[in-house]
Amino acid sequence: MPPNLTPTIHDKEFTMPTVTLDANTVRTATCPADKKKLDLYDTAIPGFVLEVRPSGGKTWYLRYRDARGKQHQHRIGDAAGITFEQARTAAQTTRARVILGENPAEEKRALRAIPTLEDFAQRYLDYAKGAKRSWDTDESFLRNHVLPRWAKRHLDEVRQQDIIDLQHGMRASGYAPATANRIVILTRYMWNLGKKWKVPGTETNPASGVELFEENNKRERFLTAEEVQRLVACVRNSDNPQLQYIVPLLLLLGCRKRELLDSQWSHFDLERRTWRIPLSKNGKARHVPLSADVLAILAQVPRWDGCPYVVPNPKTRKPYVSIFYSWDTARKQAGLPEVRMHDLRHSTASFLVNSGRSLYEVQKILGHTQLKTTQRYAHLSQATLLEAVDSLSAVSGLALATA
């Protein structure tokens, strides 16, 4: 604090009228009928005031000037609920804080500026709708899990233990580890954004340091060539006529299901053999190369006048909302009830790596931003691994088995 800005309690405005405040004064003091209020200043503690109103109400205050000379009035409390001794002790404590450079009035204003979680969640969702493709998932988590508990709490009132209790409570209720972890990830992200936006109350992140559950649901399932043939044979006989195109395209393109279902013909450049996905999962456009087999399938896909979509629902001419039931029937008929549609994308990576393509090439085709994601998807078959270790004989000179 600059030396020339020392806070002061004494002020000529505080000098009249003064009395020796005590418990008896509180009981007997009255406000003249011609005045809106009567302020009685204590002779012992500068700035310690008892405000008396015509209605009979009385309130304790401490008046002071801050380090910049601005006058403030700090409300201690209602005299009906706080004794004289309690008010005097509070006035002495607050006065000491002011002398040390603190500003209780400013602290109170800052405290009142902290929004409730309900208000901040609305601001966050307004932002997320334009910045995140999964904003609706965040909205669902907030509405169903977070706000029912903490909607009226101010941001600085949410503690780390609250986050832990909710996370563990969801797990105990049967939610998957990944679902329970999302509560931690979402709140951590929200508080980090709030700090970036300088929202009061987000200086300390309650989700920071909360350990995530180990997620065992990231299973790897890769189709073999024989399984692909069985699956393709079944989708050709599906009641959904578009499934015969959707499944092979997912396997040959390595794209995500929603990317294909929402795709439009205007996104495809068949001459240059490229498909531009305007908005991928990472929020950026990406280009997928088109193989000769993909071009052959696209040539067979039916088109409708005025319909811009590649594989729409023939009845609505709009993208499918879900194709689960037709997919579920086909995979069961193929003897693959455990295979998820997203496993087709995993299998694309596996086929590419096993055909000798580099992880960098696979990363570019699948549109991964990080190579470690590609490494997780890129499954090497046992035959490929055996071929690799057998090649050691030729380069090491230890061809014992062949000798």
ChimeraX attribute file (.defattr): number of C-alpha atoms within 10 A of each C-alpha:
attribute: neighborCount
match mode: 1-to-1
recipient: residues
	/A:1	10
	/A:2	8
	/A:3	7
	/A:4	8
	/A:5	12
	/A:6	16
	/A:7	22
	/A:8	20
	/A:9	19
	/A:10	14
	/A:11	13
	/A:12	6
	/A:13	9
	/A:14	19
	/A:15	15
	/A:16	12
	/A:17	12
	/A:18	16
	/A:19	15
	/A:20	13
	/A:21	19
	/A:22	13
	/A:23	11
	/A:24	10
	/A:25	14
	/A:26	20
	/A:27	11
	/A:28	7
	/A:29	16
	/A:30	18
	/A:31	18
	/A:32	12
	/A:33	10
	/A:34	7
	/A:35	9
	/A:36	11
	/A:37	18
	/A:38	18
	/A:39	20
	/A:40	24
	/A:41	24
	/A:42	21
	/A:43	16
	/A:44	12
	/A:45	17
	/A:46	21
	/A:47	27
	/A:48	30
	/A:49	29
	/A:50	26
	/A:51	21
	/A:52	22
	/A:53	19
	/A:54	15
	/A:55	11
	/A:56	10
	/A:57	14
	/A:58	23
	/A:59	20
	/A:60	26
	/A:61	23
	/A:62	24
	/A:63	22
	/A:64	28
	/A:65	20
	/A:66	22
	/A:67	21
	/A:68	12
	/A:69	12
	/A:70	10
	/A:71	16
	/A:72	15
	/A:73	15
	/A:74	21
	/A:75	15
	/A:76	20
	/A:77	16
	/A:78	16
	/A:79	20
	/A:80	13
	/A:81	11
	/A:82	14
	/A:83	15
	/A:84	19
	/A:85	11
	/A:86	13
	/A:87	23
	/A:88	23
	/A:89	11
	/A:90	18
	/A:91	24
	/A:92	16
	/A:93	11
	/A:94	19
	/A:95	23
	/A:96	13
	/A:97	13
	/A:98	20
	/A:99	17
	/A:100	13
	/A:101	16
	/A:102	17
	/A:103	20
	/A:104	19
	/A:105	16
	/A:106	13
	/A:107	11
	/A:108	11
	/A:109	10
	/A:110	12
	/A:111	14
	/A:112	12
	/A:113	13
	/A:114	19
	/A:115	19
	/A:116	19
	/A:117	21
	/A:118	20
	/A:119	15
	/A:120	19
	/A:121	21
	/A:122	13
	/A:123	12
	/A:124	19
	/A:125	18
	/A:126	12
	/A:127	12
	/A:128	17
	/A:129	14
	/A:130	9
	/A:131	11
	/A:132	15
	/A:133	14
	/A:134	11
	/A:135	17
	/A:136	13
	/A:137	12
	/A:138	20
	/A:139	18
	/A:140	11
	/A:141	16
	/A:142	23
	/A:143	15
	/A:144	11
	/A:145	15
	/A:146	20
	/A:147	15
	/A:148	11
	/A:149	13
	/A:150	17
	/A:151	17
	/A:152	14
	/A:153	16
	/A:154	21
	/A:155	26
	/A:156	18
	/A:157	15
	/A:158	19
	/A:159	13
	/A:160	16
	/A:161	12
	/A:162	14
	/A:163	20
	/A:164	20
	/A:165	11
	/A:166	18
	/A:167	24
	/A:168	16
	/A:169	13
	/A:170	18
	/A:171	17
	/A:172	12
	/A:173	9
	/A:174	10
	/A:175	14
	/A:176	15
	/A:177	19
	/A:178	16
	/A:179	16
	/A:180	22
	/A:181	23
	/A:182	16
	/A:183	23
	/A:184	23
	/A:185	14
	/A:186	16
	/A:187	20
	/A:188	19
	/A:189	16
	/A:190	20
	/A:191	23
	/A:192	19
	/A:193	14
	/A:194	20
	/A:195	16
	/A:196	11
	/A:197	10
	/A:198	11
	/A:199	17
	/A:200	18
	/A:201	21
	/A:202	22
	/A:203	15
	/A:204	16
	/A:205	21
	/A:206	22
	/A:207	24
	/A:208	16
	/A:209	10
	/A:210	16
	/A:211	11
	/A:212	17
	/A:213	15
	/A:214	9
	/A:215	12
	/A:216	9
	/A:217	9
	/A:218	8
	/A:219	9
	/A:220	12
	/A:221	17
	/A:222	23
	/A:223	19
	/A:224	12
	/A:225	11
	/A:226	8
	/A:227	15
	/A:228	19
	/A:229	12
	/A:230	16
	/A:231	23
	/A:232	19
	/A:233	15
	/A:234	20
	/A:235	25
	/A:236	16
	/A:237	12
	/A:238	17
	/A:239	14
	/A:240	16
	/A:241	17
	/A:242	20
	/A:243	21
	/A:244	20
	/A:245	20
	/A:246	19
	/A:247	19
	/A:248	19
	/A:249	20
	/A:250	23
	/A:251	22
	/A:252	17
	/A:253	20
	/A:254	24
	/A:255	22
	/A:256	19
	/A:257	17
	/A:258	14
	/A:259	15
	/A:260	20
	/A:261	21
	/A:262	17
	/A:263	20
	/A:264	19
	/A:265	15
	/A:266	11
	/A:267	16
	/A:268	19
	/A:269	13
	/A:270	15
	/A:271	8
	/A:272	9
	/A:273	15
	/A:274	16
	/A:275	20
	/A:276	17
	/A:277	20
	/A:278	13
	/A:279	12
	/A:280	17
	/A:281	17
	/A:282	12
	/A:283	11
	/A:284	10
	/A:285	12
	/A:286	18
	/A:287	18
	/A:288	18
	/A:289	17
	/A:290	19
	/A:291	12
	/A:292	10
	/A:293	12
	/A:294	19
	/A:295	15
	/A:296	10
	/A:297	14
	/A:298	17
	/A:299	11
	/A:300	9
	/A:301	14
	/A:302	13
	/A:303	17
	/A:304	11
	/A:305	6
	/A:306	7
	/A:307	15
	/A:308	18
	/A:309	20
	/A:310	26
	/A:311	26
	/A:312	23
	/A:313	18
	/A:314	16
	/A:315	6
	/A:316	9
	/A:317	17
	/A:318	16
	/A:319	19
	/A:320	14
	/A:321	11
	/A:322	11
	/A:323	16
	/A:324	11
	/A:325	10
	/A:326	16
	/A:327	22
	/A:328	17
	/A:329	16
	/A:330	25
	/A:331	21
	/A:332	14
	/A:333	16
	/A:334	18
	/A:335	13
	/A:336	17
	/A:337	13
	/A:338	11
	/A:339	15
	/A:340	14
	/A:341	18
	/A:342	15
	/A:343	21
	/A:344	26
	/A:345	22
	/A:346	23
	/A:347	25
	/A:348	25
	/A:349	29
	/A:350	25
	/A:351	22
	/A:352	19
	/A:353	21
	/A:354	18
	/A:355	11
	/A:356	9
	/A:357	13
	/A:358	12
	/A:359	17
	/A:360	13
	/A:361	14
	/A:362	23
	/A:363	20
	/A:364	16
	/A:365	20
	/A:366	22
	/A:367	21
	/A:368	16
	/A:369	12
	/A:370	10
	/A:371	13
	/A:372	12
	/A:373	12
	/A:374	22
	/A:375	16
	/A:376	14
	/A:377	22
	/A:378	24
	/A:379	20
	/A:380	16
	/A:381	15
	/A:382	10
	/A:383	9
	/A:384	14
	/A:385	12
	/A:386	10
	/A:387	11
	/A:388	11
	/A:389	9
	/A:390	13
	/A:391	12
	/A:392	12
	/A:393	14
	/A:394	9
	/A:395	9
	/A:396	8
	/A:397	8
	/A:398	11
	/A:399	13
	/A:400	7
	/A:401	7
	/A:402	6
	/A:403	5
